[in-house]
Amino acid sequence: MNISERRITLFCIQHQLDYQQALTHFSGNKSLYFNAVQLFINDLTLYIQQTMASPFIPIDFALMLHTLKSSAATLGFTELVLCAQSHEAKLAHSSLAEFNHFHEVLLDALTTNKNLAIMLIPLLENDLQASNSQKDMPILAVNNEFIMIYDTLMEEVNHYNMNAINTFAQIAKTLNLIAPQHIELLTQSINQLRFQQAENILTEIYPRILDIRK
């Protein structure tokens, strides 16, 4: 275990985040987990706004709690899972007037866990950088193997498959040589799961790859 991994482990133990179990949901892929936590922060921001908004609409709130429970469980935010479960039960068995008294508890939990996720992001990012520095991905020739990986990447971004992050890493160095003007935006698009934008860039690059292969 390297220093960055130890820091993540200590942080998660301190704040009761089940990081190791969460990684299993992403097949151990730290890049996918990192991006999922970033998206989770955006979701929590919306949930905070929804909790503070009026009028209170029970069916919308029930949907929010159900989604929150699932996403928090997937990412290892165990205390937030318990909070969402508790409020689901309260919503089902309390009057609207009674449930409104629980808003502050939920709002506090959402805010606390959003802050935890924000603090976790740089720790995850440092670990990814440390892992990437240990990998020396080769520059692939533009041959049948490269075309096959490229086609796989195109299919994955077309179907919003998060494994595109891994596939892209296999040919990123070669693409940087082929289309350096596109590589920064393409990298951001894939890592931030903006797959439609990534697909447009890959489509634009493809004729250049075919020219080089001739």
C-alpha positions in Angstrom: 0.0 0.0 0.0 1.5 3.3 -1.1 1.3 6.6 0.8 -1.7 7.9 -1.1 -3.6 4.7 -0.5 -2.9 4.8 3.2 -4.2 8.4 3.3 -7.5 7.3 1.7 -7.8 4.4 4.0 -7.3 6.5 7.1 -9.7 9.2 5.9 -12.4 6.6 5.2 -11.9 4.8 8.5 -12.2 8.2 10.3 -15.4 9.1 8.5 -17.0 5.6 8.2 -16.7 5.4 4.5 -16.5 1.8 3.1 -14.0 2.5 0.3 -12.8 -1.0 -0.3 -16.3 -2.4 -0.6 -17.2 0.5 -2.9 -14.2 -0.3 -5.2 -15.6 -3.8 -5.6 -18.7 -2.3 -7.2 -16.4 -0.7 -9.8 -14.3 -3.9 -10.3 -11.4 -2.2 -8.5 -11.3 0.5 -11.2 -10.2 3.6 -9.3 -10.8 5.9 -12.2 -14.4 4.9 -12.4 -14.8 5.4 -8.7 -13.2 8.8 -8.8 -15.5 10.0 -11.6 -18.5 8.5 -9.8 -17.7 10.5 -6.6 -17.5 13.7 -8.7 -20.9 13.0 -10.1 -22.2 12.2 -6.6 -21.1 15.7 -5.4 -23.3 17.2 -8.1 -26.2 14.9 -7.1 -25.8 15.9 -3.4 -25.9 19.6 -4.4 -29.2 19.0 -6.1 -30.6 17.0 -3.2 -29.6 19.8 -0.8 -31.5 22.3 -3.0 -34.5 19.9 -3.2 -34.6 19.4 0.6 -34.6 23.2 1.1 -37.2 23.9 -1.6 -40.9 24.4 -1.1 -43.6 23.3 -1.6 -42.8 19.8 -0.3 -43.8 17.1 -2.8 -43.8 13.7 -1.2 -43.5 11.6 -4.4 -40.4 13.6 -5.5 -38.9 13.3 -2.1 -39.5 9.6 -2.0 -37.7 9.2 -5.4 -34.8 11.3 -4.2 -34.4 9.2 -1.0 -34.5 6.0 -3.0 -31.9 7.2 -5.5 -29.7 8.6 -2.7 -29.8 5.3 -0.8 -28.7 3.4 -3.8 -25.9 5.7 -4.9 -24.6 6.3 -1.4 -24.4 2.5 -0.9 -22.5 2.0 -4.2 -20.0 4.6 -3.2 -19.5 3.5 0.4 -21.2 6.4 2.2 -22.7 4.1 4.8 -23.9 6.7 7.3 -25.8 8.4 4.5 -27.4 5.1 3.5 -28.7 4.7 7.0 -30.0 8.3 7.0 -31.8 7.8 3.7 -33.4 4.5 4.9 -34.5 6.2 8.1 -36.1 9.1 6.2 -37.8 6.7 3.8 -39.5 5.0 6.8 -40.5 8.4 8.3 -41.9 9.6 5.0 -44.1 6.4 4.8 -45.3 6.5 8.3 -45.5 10.2 9.3 -47.8 13.1 8.3 -46.4 15.8 6.2 -46.3 18.1 9.2 -44.4 15.6 11.2 -42.0 14.8 8.4 -41.1 18.5 8.0 -39.5 18.3 11.4 -36.9 15.8 10.0 -35.8 18.1 7.3 -32.9 19.6 9.2 -31.5 16.2 10.1 -31.5 15.2 6.5 -30.1 18.5 5.3 -27.3 18.2 7.8 -26.5 14.7 6.6 -26.5 15.7 2.9 -24.2 18.7 3.6 -21.8 16.7 5.8 -21.5 14.0 3.2 -21.1 16.4 0.3 -18.2 18.0 2.2 -16.7 14.5 2.8 -16.9 13.7 -0.9 -15.2 17.0 -1.7 -12.4 16.2 0.7 -12.1 12.7 -0.7 -11.6 13.9 -4.3 -8.0 15.2 -3.9 -7.0 12.0 -2.1 -8.4 9.9 -4.9 -6.8 12.1 -7.5 -3.4 11.8 -5.8 -3.7 8.1 -5.7 -4.6 8.0 -9.4 -1.6 10.1 -10.3 0.7 7.8 -8.3 -0.8 4.8 -10.0 -0.5 6.3 -13.5 3.1 7.3 -12.9 3.9 3.7 -12.3 2.4 2.6 -15.7 4.3 3.2 -18.8 1.7 2.6 -21.5 3.4 1.9 -24.8 2.8 4.0 -27.9 1.0 1.7 -30.3 1.5 1.6 -34.0 -1.5 2.5 -36.1 -2.2 -1.2 -37.0 -5.0 -3.6 -36.7 -4.7 -3.8 -32.9 -4.9 0.0 -32.6 -7.9 0.1 -34.9 -9.6 -2.6 -32.9 -9.1 -0.7 -29.6 -10.2 2.5 -31.3 -13.4 0.9 -32.5 -14.0 -0.5 -29.0 -13.6 3.0 -27.6 -16.1 4.4 -30.1 -18.6 1.7 -29.2 -18.2 2.3 -25.5 -18.6 6.1 -25.6 -21.6 5.5 -27.9 -23.2 3.3 -25.3 -22.1 5.5 -22.3 -19.9 2.6 -21.0 -17.6 3.9 -18.2 -15.0 1.3 -19.2 -14.2 3.8 -22.0 -11.8 5.3 -19.5 -9.7 2.1 -19.4 -9.9 1.7 -23.2 -8.9 5.2 -23.8 -5.8 4.8 -21.6 -4.5 2.1 -23.9 -4.3 4.4 -27.0 -4.0 7.9 -25.4 -0.3 8.3 -26.1 -0.7 7.4 -29.8 -3.7 9.7 -30.1 -1.7 12.5 -28.6 0.8 12.1 -31.5 -1.9 11.7 -34.1 -4.2 14.6 -33.0 -2.5 16.7 -30.3 -4.9 19.5 -30.8 -7.8 17.3 -29.7 -6.2 15.2 -26.9 -6.8 17.6 -24.0 -10.5 18.0 -24.7 -10.9 14.3 -25.5 -9.3 13.3 -22.2 -11.5 15.7 -20.2 -14.6 14.5 -22.0 -13.9 10.8 -21.3 -12.8 11.3 -17.7 -15.8 13.5 -16.9 -18.1 11.1 -18.7 -19.2 13.6 -21.3 -19.5 10.8 -23.8 -21.4 12.6 -26.6 -18.6 15.2 -26.8 -16.0 12.4 -26.8 -17.8 10.6 -29.6 -17.8 13.7 -31.7 -14.1 14.2 -31.2 -13.3 10.5 -32.0 -15.4 10.7 -35.1 -13.4 13.8 -36.2 -10.1 12.1 -35.6 -11.0 8.9 -37.4 -10.2 10.0 -41.0 -6.8 11.1 -39.9 -6.1 7.6 -38.4 -7.2 5.9 -41.7 -4.8 8.2 -43.7 -1.9 7.3 -41.5 -2.7 3.6 -41.8 -2.6 3.6 -45.6 
